[in-house]
Amino acid sequence: MSSRPEPDGGSGQAVERSVAIEVLGADQAEREARRLIGLLRDAVDSGASVGFLPPLGEAEGEAYWRGVVDEIRRGSCVLLGARDADGTLVGTAQLLLAMRANGLHRAEVAKVIVNTKARRRGIGRALMLALEEHARRLGRTTLVLDTRRGDPSERLYSSVGYTLAGVIPRYAKSANGAFDPSAFYYRVLTEGGQP
């Protein structure tokens, strides 16, 4: 792959073509546990709203990723990894598949994480588009996600077609003790193409 950035189709960011997006199976995620914990710690320490408060303890990170591995094995989670040209894992994203009979068309986008040193290269966007492709293949046509209101991630989600459904005040606690609002987004896909 070329390492030359190219326009991503209108967001103003460049997509680094040398980054490869891949599905991480359960065994691979177990082998990559140290790197996955490092990515999560980097996100938490940089203030990202990903469900944890700093400092992220080693045991807390290990327990979280063990749970993800279990969900992958159960078939209720698709874990994507983004690798730099040298093979370094620089980002992850998850598609959490609803497993009840009335929700087999739904999935939640979760833990879209890009290492702070690899941001502003279109990796988050590439992960989001890859999740959408996997969702379509799995027949998941309603995608939902949430994020802290006002975070830069909101621009990313809007740029790839997500619609703001609403905002809940005082939803998530931040490192400084404040209770922040969370924004809830959705995207409805068709199975073969555009929504």
C-alpha positions in Angstrom: 0.0 0.0 0.0 1.1 3.5 -0.6 1.8 5.7 2.4 0.8 8.9 0.6 -2.3 10.5 2.1 -5.3 11.1 -0.2 -8.5 13.1 0.2 -11.2 11.2 2.0 -14.1 12.6 0.0 -14.9 15.9 1.5 -14.2 16.0 5.2 -11.0 17.9 4.7 -8.9 15.1 6.3 -6.5 12.9 4.5 -6.8 9.2 4.8 -3.5 7.4 5.3 -3.5 4.6 2.7 -0.8 2.7 4.6 -3.3 1.9 7.4 -4.9 -1.5 7.1 -8.3 -2.2 8.8 -8.8 -5.9 9.8 -11.1 -8.0 11.9 -9.5 -9.2 15.1 -10.8 -12.6 16.1 -10.9 -13.8 19.7 -7.5 -15.6 19.6 -5.8 -12.6 18.0 -7.4 -10.2 20.4 -6.0 -12.3 23.3 -2.5 -12.2 21.8 -2.8 -8.4 21.3 -4.1 -7.8 24.9 -1.1 -5.6 25.9 -1.6 -3.4 22.8 -5.4 -3.2 23.3 -5.0 -2.2 26.9 -2.4 0.4 25.8 -4.9 1.9 23.3 -7.6 2.0 25.8 -5.3 3.6 28.4 -4.2 6.2 25.9 -7.8 7.1 25.1 -8.8 7.3 28.8 -5.8 9.4 29.7 -6.4 11.8 26.8 -9.9 12.5 28.2 -12.0 10.4 25.7 -15.4 9.4 26.9 -15.2 5.6 26.5 -16.7 4.4 29.7 -13.7 4.7 32.0 -12.2 7.3 34.2 -8.5 8.0 34.5 -6.3 6.5 35.6 -7.2 3.2 33.9 -5.8 0.4 36.1 -4.1 -2.6 34.5 -6.6 -5.0 36.0 -9.5 -2.9 34.8 -8.1 -2.8 31.3 -7.5 -6.6 31.3 -11.0 -7.4 32.6 -12.5 -5.2 29.9 -10.7 -6.8 27.0 -11.3 -10.3 28.4 -15.0 -9.4 28.3 -14.7 -8.3 24.6 -12.9 -11.5 23.7 -15.8 -13.5 25.3 -18.3 -11.4 23.3 -16.3 -12.1 20.1 -16.4 -15.8 20.9 -20.2 -15.6 21.5 -20.6 -13.9 18.1 -22.1 -10.7 19.6 -19.1 -8.5 18.9 -17.0 -7.6 15.8 -13.7 -6.1 16.7 -11.8 -4.1 14.1 -8.2 -3.1 14.3 -6.3 -0.4 12.4 -2.6 -1.1 11.8 0.0 1.3 10.7 2.4 0.3 7.8 4.8 -1.2 10.4 2.1 -3.4 11.9 1.5 -1.3 15.0 -2.1 -1.4 16.2 -3.2 2.3 16.2 -6.9 2.0 16.5 -9.9 -0.2 17.2 -13.7 -0.1 16.9 -16.5 -2.5 17.8 -19.8 -3.5 16.4 -22.0 -4.8 19.2 -24.6 -7.0 17.7 -28.1 -7.1 19.2 -28.8 -10.8 19.8 -32.5 -10.8 20.7 -35.1 -11.9 18.1 -36.6 -8.4 17.7 -33.2 -6.7 17.3 -31.3 -8.9 14.8 -31.3 -5.9 12.4 -29.5 -3.6 14.9 -26.0 -3.0 16.2 -24.2 -0.5 18.4 -21.0 1.1 17.4 -18.7 1.3 20.4 -15.2 2.1 21.5 -13.9 3.9 18.3 -10.4 4.5 19.6 -7.4 6.0 17.7 -4.1 6.4 19.5 -3.4 10.1 20.2 -0.2 9.9 18.1 -2.1 8.6 15.0 -5.0 11.0 15.0 -6.0 13.4 12.3 -5.1 10.9 9.6 -8.6 9.6 8.8 -8.2 6.4 10.8 -11.4 6.9 12.8 -13.3 7.5 9.6 -11.8 4.4 8.0 -12.9 2.4 11.0 -16.4 3.8 10.9 -16.7 2.9 7.2 -15.4 -0.6 7.7 -17.9 -1.1 10.6 -20.7 -0.1 8.3 -19.5 -2.5 5.6 -19.5 -5.3 8.2 -22.9 -4.3 9.5 -24.3 -4.5 5.9 -22.8 -8.0 5.4 -24.4 -9.2 8.6 -27.8 -7.7 7.7 -27.5 -5.1 10.5 -29.3 -2.0 9.0 -29.9 0.1 12.1 -26.7 1.4 13.8 -26.6 3.4 17.0 -23.9 5.1 19.1 -23.4 7.6 21.8 -20.7 10.1 22.7 -20.1 12.9 25.1 -21.8 16.0 23.7 -19.3 18.5 22.2 -16.5 16.0 21.7 -14.7 16.0 18.3 -16.1 12.6 17.6 -19.5 14.2 16.9 -18.1 15.8 13.7 -16.8 12.4 12.6 -20.1 10.6 13.2 -22.0 13.4 11.3 -19.6 13.3 8.4 -20.2 9.6 7.8 -24.0 9.9 7.8 -25.1 9.6 11.4 -28.1 11.6 12.6 -28.5 13.1 16.1 -31.4 11.5 17.8 -31.2 13.5 21.0 -29.1 14.5 24.0 -29.5 13.3 27.6 -28.1 15.7 30.2 -25.9 14.6 33.1 -25.4 11.2 31.5 -21.7 10.4 32.0 -19.3 11.4 34.7 -16.0 13.0 33.6 -12.6 12.8 35.2 -13.2 16.2 36.8 -16.3 15.0 38.5 -18.8 16.9 36.2 -21.8 15.1 34.8 -21.7 15.6 31.0 -24.5 15.3 28.5 -24.3 12.4 26.0 -25.4 12.7 22.4 -27.2 9.7 20.8 -26.9 9.1 17.1 -28.3 6.6 14.6 -27.7 5.6 11.0 -30.2 3.5 9.0 -28.6 1.5 6.1 -30.0 -0.5 3.3 -28.5 -3.9 2.7 -26.9 -3.1 -0.6 -26.0 0.5 -0.7 -27.0 4.0 0.5 -29.6 4.5 3.2 
